[in-house]
Amino acid sequence: MEKELIINSSPTDVDIALLENGKLVELHHQKTNENFSVGDIFIGQVRRLMPGLNAAFVDIGHKKDAFLHYTDLGPKLKSLMKYTDGSINGSINTHRLENFKFESEIIKTGKIDQVLDKKQHVLVQILKEPISTKGPRLSCEINIPGRYLVISPFAEVIAVSKKIGSAEERKRLHLLVDSIRPKNFGVIVRTAAEGKKVADLHEEMTMLMEKWEGIQKQLKGVKPPQKLLSELDKTTSILRDLLTDSFNRIIVNDKELYNNIKTFIGGIAPEQVKIVQQHRSSKSIFDAFDVTKQIKSSFGKTATMSSGAYIVIEHTEAMHVVDVNSGHKMRDTNQTEAVMKVNMEAAEEVARQLRLRDIGGLIVIDFIDMRNADHRKDLLSAMRRHMKNDRAQHTILALSKFGLMQITRQRVRPEVKINTAEVCPACNGSGKVNPTILLEDDIERDLTFILQSRPQDKIILRVHPFVRAYLRKGFLKSRQVQWWREHHRWVKIVEDKDYGLNTYRFFDENEDEIRLQ
């Protein structure tokens, strides 16, 4: 599979497009002045306790208080609070946890007001960005991610990515990590660690521990709310999470960002620095790599596939609904095979759309009905295969007896919504046009001004074919002849089928438009 990352940078925004085999599968947008992202670590202060929701609202400096649910506190909350308070008041001066005395774990079925107090200081990490009217969602289970490893203080578990299929490799990585991890730190081994040597893992472990040490040092005498650790910007965080040997090109249009990316990749994967290229053409980078066209065709209510079949995507407060339609081009004589073919094509497109739009929550897909049990199993397998590369956690259920497939997909960021509709050139988006009865008066008023201001120029008037026929009707009594008699200048009238009925434009003999504004 060919993977390309196209990065379009401007003074205020960075747009990142991920292409797989030339198809747009992910689109990320970041404003250069954004201050909040998933993974940032804060020291916050509890504002309100909500026993009814079993949650607390925490001030982390956002315009809306962040939401912290009891289930996101983690079993080691008391130990985390003890360590945080000790670091703030100066009684704890080390980031190591070998000699730290742990407190008892909190129970899973407890209540928020039993473990937290109002105005209490709490170390938190952003779990989800602000979505709609909701503030950020927080967690007290701190994770510090690298390219190969993720460390979790106050934990003991070593987990290896399920995407590493070899049992021997999983065992090897588990043993390696267990030999280098600091005491009382849990570790998640990421897919990118497959095949890596102990030196690579140890180097990253040291770097992650330095980040944790930086957090501990900042805690001394801190006054919340304050950010203690910022995630990488979206560009480099995507590179850290996605970059594998299968990447073919990373193309960026900004020289400074190009140099930053080369430096970053040089630090994590020196052998892949050569795939980074700078786009130097005057043509927009998204236009040059066909990204703009794919954005225009992929967003909106309807997405059409190459066979002519299409899917309709609707959004409600509770769920997202996808309807699969065969369109009018399905003419196969074998109806069963034709339906299966459309459904298989739709499964691939739905998987791409979920990833591209970053749709989260409950998704219900209404495929075209299939009675063949084997076809239904094949469709489920295809859907799971197409969503295998989706980094968001998801669950796919088999088709119900009504032919509906249910999918739950992790909601981390707001859904990507791009309005691809353009303003109508005739009405300028108002939905109304000027009275056609006044069109002739408008043309004559503008024509009189142009003839007086350009006494030597030959004038060409471009209009809709119906308007041209009207202006030339009757020949000797036509409006065209009357203009000649009145101004002693001949105005050439040319029809243009692309013009709206109320659209008209004036040009000179060189076909340059004469603009009146």
C-alpha positions in Angstrom: 0.0 0.0 0.0 1.3 3.4 -1.0 1.0 6.1 1.8 1.6 9.8 1.2 1.2 12.7 3.6 0.4 16.0 2.0 0.9 19.0 4.3 -0.5 22.4 3.3 0.8 25.2 5.6 -0.4 28.8 5.7 0.3 31.6 8.3 -2.8 30.7 10.3 -3.6 27.0 9.5 -2.0 23.7 8.7 -4.0 21.1 6.7 -2.7 17.5 6.6 -4.0 14.9 4.1 -3.2 11.2 4.4 -3.5 9.4 1.1 -3.5 5.6 0.7 -3.1 4.4 -2.8 -3.9 7.9 -4.0 -7.2 8.0 -2.0 -7.9 10.5 0.7 -8.5 8.7 3.9 -7.7 11.2 6.7 -7.9 15.0 6.8 -6.6 17.0 9.8 -6.9 20.7 10.3 -4.9 22.7 12.9 -4.9 26.4 13.6 -1.4 27.5 14.5 -2.7 29.3 17.6 -4.6 26.4 19.1 -3.7 25.8 22.7 -5.5 22.6 23.6 -5.2 19.1 22.2 -5.7 15.5 23.3 -2.7 14.3 25.4 -1.9 17.7 27.1 -1.3 17.3 30.8 -2.5 20.0 33.3 -2.6 20.7 37.0 -6.2 21.7 37.5 -8.6 22.7 40.3 -11.9 21.1 41.1 -14.7 23.6 40.6 -17.8 21.6 41.2 -18.7 18.1 42.3 -21.8 16.6 40.6 -22.8 13.5 42.6 -25.8 13.0 40.2 -23.5 12.6 37.3 -20.8 11.0 39.5 -18.4 13.5 38.0 -16.5 16.7 38.7 -15.9 19.9 36.7 -12.3 21.0 36.7 -10.8 24.3 35.8 -7.8 23.8 33.5 -7.9 27.3 32.0 -10.4 26.5 29.2 -13.4 28.8 28.7 -15.6 25.9 29.7 -14.8 23.7 32.7 -13.4 20.3 31.8 -15.4 17.1 32.6 -13.9 14.4 34.8 -16.0 11.3 35.4 -15.4 8.8 38.2 -14.6 6.0 35.7 -11.7 8.1 34.4 -10.1 8.7 37.8 -8.2 5.4 37.7 -7.7 2.9 40.6 -4.5 4.7 41.7 -6.1 8.1 42.2 -5.1 8.3 45.9 -1.5 7.6 45.1 -1.5 10.2 42.3 -3.1 12.8 44.6 -0.5 12.1 47.3 2.4 12.4 44.8 0.9 15.6 43.3 0.4 17.3 46.7 3.9 16.2 47.8 5.5 17.6 44.7 3.6 20.9 45.1 4.6 21.5 48.7 8.2 20.3 48.2 8.1 17.1 50.3 8.7 15.0 47.2 11.7 15.9 45.0 12.1 13.0 42.7 10.3 11.7 39.6 11.3 8.1 40.4 8.7 6.0 42.2 10.8 3.1 43.6 10.5 4.3 47.2 7.1 6.0 46.9 4.6 4.4 49.3 1.4 3.7 47.4 -2.1 4.3 48.9 -5.0 1.9 48.6 -6.9 1.8 45.3 -10.3 3.4 45.0 -13.3 1.1 44.3 -14.9 0.9 40.9 -18.4 1.6 42.2 -17.5 4.5 44.4 -18.8 8.1 44.3 -17.0 11.2 43.2 -17.6 13.1 46.5 -15.9 10.3 48.4 -12.5 10.8 46.7 -12.4 14.4 45.6 -13.1 17.7 47.3 -14.0 21.1 46.0 -10.9 23.4 45.1 -8.7 20.3 45.3 -5.6 20.3 43.0 -5.7 17.4 40.5 -3.2 16.2 37.9 -5.2 15.5 34.7 -4.7 14.7 31.0 -7.1 15.7 28.1 -8.9 12.6 26.9 -11.2 14.3 24.4 -11.1 17.8 22.8 -14.1 20.2 23.4 -17.0 18.9 21.2 -20.1 21.0 20.5 -21.2 22.6 23.8 -19.1 20.3 25.9 -15.7 21.2 27.5 -12.7 18.9 27.3 -13.0 15.4 28.9 -10.2 14.5 31.3 -8.6 11.5 32.8 -6.4 11.0 35.9 -4.7 8.0 34.3 -1.6 9.8 32.9 0.0 8.4 29.7 3.1 9.8 28.1 3.4 8.6 24.5 6.5 8.0 22.3 6.8 6.4 19.0 7.5 2.8 20.3 6.3 3.0 23.9 3.7 4.7 26.2 4.5 5.0 29.9 2.0 5.2 32.7 3.1 6.2 36.1 1.5 4.4 39.1 0.9 1.3 37.1 2.6 -2.1 36.7 1.0 -3.6 33.6 3.0 -4.2 30.4 0.7 -4.4 27.3 1.8 -5.2 23.8 -0.2 -4.0 20.8 -2.6 -6.5 19.4 -1.6 -5.6 15.9 1.7 -7.4 16.5 0.6 -10.8 15.3 3.7 -13.0 16.1 3.5 -14.6 19.5 7.3 -14.9 19.7 7.7 -11.2 18.9 5.1 -10.2 21.5 7.0 -12.3 24.1 10.4 -10.8 23.1 9.1 -7.3 23.4 7.4 -8.0 26.8 10.7 -9.4 28.2 12.7 -6.5 26.8 10.4 -3.8 28.2 10.2 -5.6 31.6 14.0 -5.4 31.8 14.2 -1.7 31.1 11.1 -0.2 32.7 11.4 1.8 35.9 9.6 0.4 39.0 5.9 1.4 39.3 5.6 2.5 35.7 3.3 0.7 33.3 4.2 0.4 29.7 2.2 0.0 26.4 4.3 -1.3 23.5 3.1 0.2 20.3 3.0 -1.5 16.9 6.0 0.5 15.6 8.2 -1.3 18.2 8.0 -4.5 16.2 11.5 -5.7 15.4 13.2 -2.9 17.3 16.3 -3.6 19.4 16.6 -3.0 23.1 18.9 0.0 22.5 16.0 1.8 20.6 13.5 1.0 23.3 15.8 2.0 26.1 16.6 5.3 24.4 12.9 6.2 24.1 12.2 5.0 27.7 14.9 7.5 28.9 13.3 10.3 26.8 9.8 9.6 28.2 11.1 9.5 31.8 12.7 12.9 31.2 9.3 14.2 30.2 7.8 12.8 33.4 10.7 14.4 35.4 9.9 17.8 33.7 6.3 17.5 34.9 7.4 16.7 38.5 9.7 19.7 38.6 7.0 22.1 37.3 4.6 20.9 40.1 6.7 22.5 42.8 4.9 25.6 44.1 2.5 25.6 41.0 -0.8 27.5 41.1 -3.5 25.9 39.0 -4.6 26.0 36.3 -1.4 25.4 34.4 -0.3 23.3 31.4 2.6 21.0 32.4 3.2 19.0 29.2 2.0 19.9 25.7 1.4 17.3 23.1 3.4 17.7 19.9 1.7 19.8 17.3 -0.7 17.9 15.1 1.8 17.4 12.2 4.5 15.8 14.3 2.1 13.8 16.5 0.6 12.3 13.3 4.1 11.5 12.0 5.0 9.9 15.4 1.8 7.8 15.4 1.6 6.9 11.6 5.1 6.8 10.3 6.1 3.3 9.2 8.2 1.8 6.5 5.2 1.8 4.2 5.3 5.6 3.8 6.4 6.6 0.3 6.4 10.4 0.5 5.8 13.3 2.9 5.3 16.5 0.9 5.1 19.9 2.5 4.8 23.4 1.0 6.4 25.5 3.8 10.2 25.6 4.0 10.3 26.1 7.8 7.9 23.2 8.4 9.8 21.1 5.9 13.0 21.6 7.9 11.2 20.9 11.2 9.8 17.6 9.8 13.2 16.6 8.5 14.7 17.2 11.9 11.9 15.4 13.7 12.1 12.3 11.4 15.9 12.4 11.6 15.6 11.9 15.4 13.1 9.0 15.3 13.8 7.3 11.9 16.9 8.6 10.2 16.6 6.2 7.3 13.3 7.8 6.2 14.5 11.4 6.0 14.8 11.0 2.2 11.0 10.6 1.8 10.4 14.2 2.9 10.1 16.6 0.0 9.3 20.3 -0.4 6.6 21.4 -2.8 8.1 24.3 -4.9 5.5 24.7 -7.6 3.4 27.9 -7.8 0.4 25.6 -8.0 -1.4 24.9 -4.7 -0.1 21.7 -3.1 -3.6 20.3 -2.6 -4.5 21.0 -6.2 -1.3 19.4 -7.5 -2.0 16.1 -5.7 -5.7 16.1 -6.4 -6.6 16.6 -2.7 -8.9 19.5 -3.3 -11.0 17.6 -5.8 -11.3 14.6 -3.5 -12.4 16.9 -0.6 -15.1 18.4 -2.8 -16.4 15.0 -3.9 -16.1 13.2 -0.5 -17.9 15.7 1.8 -21.6 16.5 1.8 -24.7 14.5 2.4 -24.1 12.1 -0.5 -21.0 10.2 -1.6 -21.0 8.6 -5.0 -18.9 5.5 -5.9 -17.3 4.6 -9.2 -20.1 2.1 -10.1 -22.8 4.8 -9.8 -24.0 3.5 -6.5 -24.0 6.0 -3.6 -24.3 6.3 0.1 -26.3 9.0 2.0 -25.0 10.1 5.4 -27.4 11.6 7.9 -26.6 12.9 11.4 -28.9 12.9 14.5 -28.2 13.8 18.1 -28.1 10.1 19.1 -26.4 8.5 16.1 -25.2 8.7 12.5 -27.1 6.8 9.8 -25.8 5.6 6.5 -28.1 4.4 3.7 -26.7 2.4 0.8 -28.4 2.9 -2.6 -27.6 1.0 -5.9 -28.5 4.0 -8.1 -29.8 3.5 -11.6 -26.7 1.9 -13.1 -27.1 -1.6 -11.6 -28.1 -3.6 -14.6 -26.6 -7.0 -13.8 -28.8 -9.9 -14.7 -27.9 -11.7 -11.5 -29.6 -9.6 -8.9 -28.0 -11.4 -5.9 -24.5 -10.9 -7.2 -25.2 -7.3 -8.2 -26.5 -6.5 -4.7 -23.4 -8.1 -3.1 -21.1 -6.2 -5.4 -22.7 -2.8 -4.4 -22.7 -3.7 -0.7 -19.0 -4.6 -0.8 -18.1 -1.4 -2.6 -20.2 0.6 -0.1 -18.4 -1.1 2.8 -15.1 0.2 1.6 -16.5 3.7 1.1 -18.2 3.8 4.5 -15.0 2.8 6.2 -13.2 5.6 4.4 -15.9 8.1 5.2 -15.9 7.3 8.9 -12.1 7.7 9.1 -12.1 10.8 6.8 -14.8 12.7 8.6 -13.7 11.3 12.0 -17.3 10.3 12.8 -17.6 8.9 16.3 -20.4 7.4 18.5 -23.0 5.0 17.2 -23.2 4.5 13.4 -26.0 2.4 11.8 -25.6 1.3 8.1 -28.6 0.2 6.1 -27.1 -2.0 3.4 -29.2 -3.4 0.5 -31.0 -6.5 1.7 -29.2 -9.8 1.2 -30.8 -13.2 1.9 -27.6 -15.3 1.3 -26.0 -16.1 4.7 -22.5 -16.4 3.1 -22.8 -13.0 1.5 -23.7 -11.5 4.9 -20.7 -13.1 6.5 -18.5 -11.9 3.6 -19.8 -8.3 4.0 -19.0 -8.3 7.8 -15.4 -9.6 7.1 -14.9 -7.0 4.4 -16.1 -4.2 6.7 -13.7 -5.4 9.4 -10.9 -5.6 6.9 -11.5 -2.1 5.6 -11.5 -0.6 9.1 -8.4 -2.4 10.2 -6.2 0.7 9.5 -8.6 2.9 11.5 -6.6 4.1 14.6 -9.8 4.9 16.5 -11.2 2.1 18.7 -14.2 0.6 17.1 -16.6 -2.4 17.3 -18.5 -3.8 14.4 -21.6 -6.0 14.9 -22.9 -8.5 12.4 -25.9 -7.6 10.2 -29.2 -7.7 12.1 -32.3 -9.5 10.8 -33.4 -6.2 9.4 -30.2 -5.9 7.4 -28.6 -3.2 9.6 -25.0 -3.1 10.6 -24.1 -1.3 13.9 -20.7 0.2 14.5 -19.4 2.1 17.5 -16.4 4.2 16.9 -14.3 6.2 19.5 -15.2 9.9 19.6 -12.1 11.9 20.4 -12.3 15.1 18.3 -15.2 17.0 16.7 -16.4 15.5 13.5 -14.7 17.0 10.4 -17.4 19.0 8.5 -16.6 20.7 5.2 -19.3 22.6 3.3 -18.6 21.8 -0.4 -21.6 23.8 -1.7 -20.8 27.0 -3.6 -22.7 30.3 -3.6 -25.1 30.5 -6.6 -23.7 33.0 -9.1 -27.2 34.2 -10.1 -28.6 35.0 -6.7 -25.4 35.2 -4.6 -26.8 32.9 -2.0 -30.0 34.8 -1.3 -32.3 32.3 -3.1 -33.8 35.2 -5.0 -32.9 37.2 -8.2 -33.9 40.6 -9.3 -37.2 40.9 -11.3 -36.5 39.9 -14.9 -38.7 42.8 -16.1 -36.0 45.2 -14.8 -33.1 43.3 -16.6 -33.4 45.4 -19.8 -33.2 48.7 -17.8 -30.1 47.4 -15.9 -28.4 46.5 -19.2 -29.2 49.9 -20.8 -28.0 51.8 -17.7 -24.7 50.0 -17.6 -24.3 50.2 -21.4 -24.8 54.0 -21.5 -22.1 54.4 -18.8 -19.6 52.2 -20.7 -20.3 53.9 -24.1 -19.7 57.3 -22.6 -16.6 56.3 -20.7 -15.1 54.3 -23.6 -15.9 56.3 -26.7 -13.5 54.5 -29.0 -13.9 50.9 -27.8 -15.9 48.2 -29.5 -18.3 46.7 -27.0 -19.4 43.1 -26.7 -22.4 42.1 -24.6 -22.6 38.4 -23.4 -26.0 37.2 -22.2 -28.1 34.0 -21.9 -29.4 32.8 -25.3 -33.0 33.8 -24.4 -32.0 37.3 -23.5 -30.0 37.7 -26.8 -33.1 36.5 -28.7 -35.2 39.1 -26.9 -32.7 42.0 -27.5 -32.5 41.2 -31.3 -36.2 40.5 -31.8 -37.8 42.5 -34.7 -34.5 43.5 -36.1 -35.3 47.2 -37.1 -37.3 47.6 -34.0 -34.9 45.6 -31.8 -33.2 47.0 -28.8 -29.8 46.4 -30.5 -30.8 48.7 -33.4 -32.2 51.3 -31.1 -28.9 51.4 -29.2 -27.1 52.1 -32.5 -29.5 54.9 -33.4 -29.2 56.4 -30.0 -25.5 56.1 -29.4 -24.2 55.7 -33.0 -22.2 52.7 -31.8 -22.9 49.1 -32.7 -23.0 46.7 -29.7 -22.3 43.1 -30.6 -24.5 40.6 -28.6 -23.1 37.2 -28.0 -25.0 34.3 -26.3 -23.4 32.1 -23.6 -25.2 29.0 -22.4 -23.4 29.0 -19.1 -24.9 32.3 -18.1 -27.9 32.5 -15.8 -31.0 34.2 -17.2 -30.2 37.4 -15.3 -26.5 37.4 -15.9 -24.8 39.7 -18.3 -21.3 41.0 -18.8 -19.5 43.5 -21.1 -16.2 42.9 -22.9 -14.0 44.9 -25.1 -12.6 43.8 -28.5 -9.7 42.0 -26.8 -12.2 39.9 -24.8 -11.2 41.6 -21.6 -14.2 42.0 -19.2 -15.3 45.5 -18.5 -15.9 45.6 -14.8 -18.2 48.3 -13.4 -17.2 47.9 -9.8 
